[in-house]
Amino acid sequence: MYLKNTWYVACTPDEIEGKPLGRRICGEPIVFFRGPDGQVAAVEDFCPHRGAPLSLGFMRDGHLVCGYHGLTMGVDGKCVSMPGQRVGGIPAIRRFPVVERHGFVWVWTGDAELADPATIHHLEWAENPQWAYGGGLYHIACDYRLMIDNLMDLTHETYVHASSIGQPEIEEAAPATRVEGDEVVTSRFMENIEAPPFWKAALRGNGLADDVPCDRWQICRFTPPSHVLIEVGVAHAGHGGYEADAQHKAGSIVVDFITPETETSIWYFWGMARNFKPDDAALTDTIRTGQGKIFSEDLEMLEAQQRNLLAQPERRLLKLNIDAGGVQSRKVIERLLEQEARQRADLVASRAAAPAAAGAAAAGNASRPAIEIRPA
């Protein structure tokens, strides 16, 4: 189960340049495109004529043209035109709230009247020119909660990512987990260690020596519905670790936006934001390439894990101390799912009450004698 009355990353702006994009999100088939004014729009990926996916069509003058019979749709989900056909009686299709912000397109798949763009997380690294960002997208056949588990427990780096960011010191340093409202934070600090290959390269990229003892940190922050931002980095030992001045360290934020496609598949928007040498495009490309390889290793493991769980759904899984971040994140999700279910029930009840009240008012007016106005 996944939350629906919330904002998810749907795509990046480049994916809808000059063409529509079809993407299933939280079980909803949606097509994204830019309207006549350049604003992003999202409607259900279903032509009201014969049910063809509108995403198989094309753009013309800011309108979405169905690739089957030419029915043309507007950003409001209403039919604009169709060759040789009056369109006034063609029913509108569902329109989804959508916002372009922080270099991503965000969509709300739940009750449209509850969508508030102000609740989209502020991302300082996306707006501040002192930061650089590079990332990508993977489609992964796994439950979105398995990816949250993976990111909130980085012990697996020692084994899954042994050649890049993994090292024995990770599992030797006990993580600490705390819950702050709807946010879950798991932290791990390592002191006076050798930097692993990925972080040696980052030190060199920041003009620092890579052959001296370092302090390393990993601070994983889960926020609903399924976002995990991880502060990571290394600093030359003896300068304060995480609190070290910029001249002694290489630090970044690992960006993980996990968008459910179905119950067992996700769109995984990954990336890394850094606040050193933000204008170095070559460094951004190098980090993106290295990080892409790291996350591809997670992909293989997660999909194999999902297959095992589907094959043996009755098997109970162990919960160890290293799992605290994932366990607490799931508890937050479960609590919010219950809250959303109550919210939806209240909304359905209010919708049902509104027509009844309107009908009663109309009946009352009908029973009153008409007022006749006569000239004086």
MOBELCOR-V191836 format. One record per residue. N is the residue number from 0. RES is the residue in one letter. PHI is phi in whole degrees, 0 to 359 (* if undefined). PSI is psi as a letter, one per 20 degrees, with the letter a starting at -180 (NA if undefined). BURIAL is I if it has 24 or more other ideal C-beta (glycine too) atoms within 12 Angstrom, else O. Layout:
N_RES_PHI_PSI_BURIAL / N_RES_PHI_PSI_BURIAL
This chain:
0_M_*_q_O / 1_Y_224_q_I / 2_L_290_q_I / 3_K_241_h_I / 4_N_275_m_I / 5_T_195_r_I / 6_W_261_p_I / 7_Y_239_q_I / 8_V_289_p_I / 9_A_260_h_I / 10_C_191_r_I / 11_T_253_q_I / 12_P_305_h_I / 13_D_295_h_O / 14_E_287_i_I / 15_I_241_j_I / 16_E_284_o_O / 17_G_76_j_O / 18_K_205_q_O / 19_P_280_q_I / 20_L_231_p_I / 21_G_265_p_I / 22_R_208_p_I / 23_R_274_p_I / 24_I_227_p_I / 25_C_51_l_I / 26_G_81_i_O / 27_E_261_p_I / 28_P_283_o_I / 29_I_231_q_I / 30_V_244_p_I / 31_F_251_q_I / 32_F_197_r_I / 33_R_257_p_I / 34_G_278_a_I / 35_P_301_h_O / 36_D_269_j_O / 37_G_86_i_O / 38_Q_283_q_O / 39_V_287_q_I / 40_A_227_q_I / 41_A_216_p_I / 42_V_226_r_I / 43_E_294_q_I / 44_D_276_m_I / 45_F_207_o_I / 46_C_286_p_I / 47_P_292_i_I / 48_H_284_f_I / 49_R_233_j_O / 50_G_82_j_O / 51_A_291_q_I / 52_P_294_p_I / 53_L_294_h_I / 54_S_294_i_I / 55_L_274_j_O / 56_G_268_b_I / 57_F_210_r_O / 58_M_262_q_I / 59_R_213_o_I / 60_D_55_k_O / 61_G_79_j_O / 62_H_246_q_I / 63_L_264_o_I / 64_V_258_p_I / 65_C_295_p_I / 66_G_281_j_I / 67_Y_263_g_O / 68_H_231_j_O / 69_G_86_j_I / 70_L_298_p_I / 71_T_249_p_I / 72_M_249_q_I / 73_G_263_r_I / 74_V_293_i_I / 75_D_271_j_O / 76_G_84_j_I / 77_K_261_q_I / 78_C_288_p_I / 79_V_268_g_I / 80_S_195_r_O / 81_M_202_p_I / 82_P_306_p_O / 83_G_65_k_O / 84_Q_216_p_O / 85_R_286_p_O / 86_V_246_j_O / 87_G_302_h_O / 88_G_266_j_O / 89_I_284_p_I / 90_P_292_q_O / 91_A_286_q_O / 92_I_257_r_I / 93_R_294_p_I / 94_R_250_p_I / 95_F_253_p_I / 96_P_300_p_I / 97_V_213_q_I / 98_V_221_p_I / 99_E_258_o_I / 100_R_202_q_I / 101_H_61_k_I / 102_G_83_j_I / 103_F_225_r_I / 104_V_255_p_I / 105_W_252_q_I / 106_V_230_q_I / 107_W_245_o_I / 108_T_261_j_I / 109_G_263_b_I / 110_D_286_o_I / 111_A_299_h_O / 112_E_291_i_O / 113_L_265_i_O / 114_A_289_p_I / 115_D_232_o_O / 116_P_301_h_O / 117_A_294_i_O / 118_T_273_i_O / 119_I_292_p_I / 120_H_303_p_I / 121_H_284_p_O / 122_L_238_n_I / 123_E_301_g_O / 124_W_294_h_I / 125_A_276_i_I / 126_E_248_i_O / 127_N_266_p_O / 128_P_294_i_O / 129_Q_281_i_O / 130_W_244_q_I / 131_A_239_q_I / 132_Y_222_p_I / 133_G_215_p_I / 134_G_199_a_I / 135_G_200_a_I / 136_L_221_p_I / 137_Y_237_q_I / 138_H_261_p_I / 139_I_233_p_I / 140_A_273_m_I / 141_C_206_q_I / 142_D_299_p_I / 143_Y_300_h_I / 144_R_288_h_I / 145_L_293_h_I / 146_M_291_h_I / 147_I_298_g_I / 148_D_305_g_I / 149_N_300_g_I / 150_L_279_h_I / 151_M_271_i_I / 152_D_227_n_I / 153_L_271_j_I / 154_T_302_h_I / 155_H_296_i_I / 156_E_302_h_I / 157_T_301_h_I / 158_Y_251_g_O / 159_V_286_h_I / 160_H_240_l_I / 161_A_300_h_O / 162_S_268_j_O / 163_S_228_f_I / 164_I_240_i_I / 165_G_277_q_I / 166_Q_196_q_I / 167_P_303_h_O / 168_E_298_h_I / 169_I_297_g_I / 170_E_286_i_O / 171_E_277_i_O / 172_A_261_o_I / 173_A_291_p_O / 174_P_279_q_I / 175_A_239_p_O / 176_T_237_p_I / 177_R_220_q_O / 178_V_245_p_O / 179_E_237_n_O / 180_G_68_d_O / 181_D_266_j_I / 182_E_259_p_I / 183_V_242_p_I / 184_V_235_p_I / 185_T_241_p_I / 186_S_239_q_I / 187_R_217_p_I / 188_F_234_p_I / 189_M_235_p_I / 190_E_240_q_I / 191_N_56_l_O / 192_I_239_r_I / 193_E_275_p_O / 194_A_290_p_I / 195_P_288_r_I / 196_P_308_g_O / 197_F_300_g_I / 198_W_281_h_I / 199_K_297_g_I / 200_A_296_h_I / 201_A_294_h_I / 202_L_299_g_I / 203_R_297_h_O / 204_G_297_h_I / 205_N_262_j_I / 206_G_75_k_O / 207_L_246_q_I / 208_A_295_q_O / 209_D_250_j_O / 210_D_244_k_O / 211_V_240_q_O / 212_P_301_q_O / 213_C_226_q_I / 214_D_256_q_I / 215_R_230_q_I / 216_W_222_q_I / 217_Q_218_o_I / 218_I_237_o_I / 219_C_265_p_I / 220_R_238_o_I / 221_F_268_p_I / 222_T_227_q_I / 223_P_296_q_I / 224_P_278_h_I / 225_S_194_l_I / 226_H_255_p_I / 227_V_229_o_I / 228_L_249_p_I / 229_I_237_o_I / 230_E_280_p_I / 231_V_226_q_I / 232_G_164_r_I / 233_V_224_q_I / 234_A_224_q_I / 235_H_304_p_I / 236_A_301_q_O / 237_G_90_j_O / 238_H_244_j_O / 239_G_107_j_O / 240_G_59_c_I / 241_Y_304_h_I / 242_E_272_j_O / 243_A_296_q_I / 244_D_297_q_O / 245_A_304_h_O / 246_Q_292_i_O / 247_H_247_j_I / 248_K_215_r_I / 249_A_231_o_I / 250_G_233_q_I / 251_S_209_r_I / 252_I_241_o_I / 253_V_279_p_I / 254_V_257_p_I / 255_D_226_o_I / 256_F_254_o_I / 257_I_253_o_I / 258_T_248_o_I / 259_P_298_p_I / 260_E_265_g_I / 261_T_225_a_I / 262_E_294_h_O / 263_T_229_k_I / 264_S_205_q_I / 265_I_220_q_I / 266_W_257_o_I / 267_Y_248_o_I / 268_F_268_o_I / 269_W_243_q_I / 270_G_181_r_I / 271_M_219_p_I / 272_A_251_p_I / 273_R_226_q_I / 274_N_245_k_I / 275_F_231_p_I / 276_K_46_l_I / 277_P_294_h_O / 278_D_269_j_O / 279_D_273_n_O / 280_A_296_h_O / 281_A_295_h_O / 282_L_294_g_I / 283_T_301_g_I / 284_D_295_h_O / 285_T_296_g_O / 286_I_295_g_I / 287_R_300_g_I / 288_T_297_g_O / 289_G_296_g_I / 290_Q_290_h_I / 291_G_300_h_I / 292_K_294_g_I / 293_I_299_g_I / 294_F_288_h_I / 295_S_294_h_O / 296_E_291_h_I / 297_D_296_h_I / 298_L_304_g_I / 299_E_300_g_O / 300_M_293_g_I / 301_L_294_g_I / 302_E_292_h_I / 303_A_293_h_O / 304_Q_298_g_I / 305_Q_297_g_I / 306_R_298_g_O / 307_N_297_g_O / 308_L_293_h_O / 309_L_290_h_O / 310_A_286_h_O / 311_Q_226_m_O / 312_P_295_i_O / 313_E_277_i_O / 314_R_288_p_O / 315_R_270_p_O / 316_L_261_q_O / 317_L_284_q_O / 318_K_240_o_O / 319_L_255_r_O / 320_N_297_h_O / 321_I_288_i_I / 322_D_270_j_I / 323_A_303_g_I / 324_G_298_g_I / 325_G_292_g_I / 326_V_298_g_I / 327_Q_293_h_I / 328_S_296_g_I / 329_R_295_h_I / 330_K_296_h_I / 331_V_298_g_I / 332_I_299_g_I / 333_E_298_g_O / 334_R_296_g_O / 335_L_288_h_I / 336_L_295_g_I / 337_E_296_g_O / 338_Q_296_g_O / 339_E_294_h_I / 340_A_297_g_O / 341_R_294_g_O / 342_Q_298_g_O / 343_R_292_h_O / 344_A_297_g_O / 345_D_296_h_O / 346_L_293_g_O / 347_V_297_g_O / 348_A_295_g_O / 349_S_291_h_O / 350_R_293_h_O / 351_A_290_h_O / 352_A_288_h_O / 353_A_299_g_O / 354_P_298_h_O / 355_A_296_g_O / 356_A_294_g_O / 357_A_295_h_O / 358_G_294_h_O / 359_A_295_g_O / 360_A_295_h_O / 361_A_294_g_O / 362_A_295_g_O / 363_G_297_g_O / 364_N_293_h_O / 365_A_292_h_O / 366_S_280_i_O / 367_R_279_q_O / 368_P_293_q_O / 369_A_295_q_O / 370_I_266_p_O / 371_E_262_p_O / 372_I_259_p_O / 373_R_243_q_O / 374_P_294_q_O / 375_A_291_NA_O
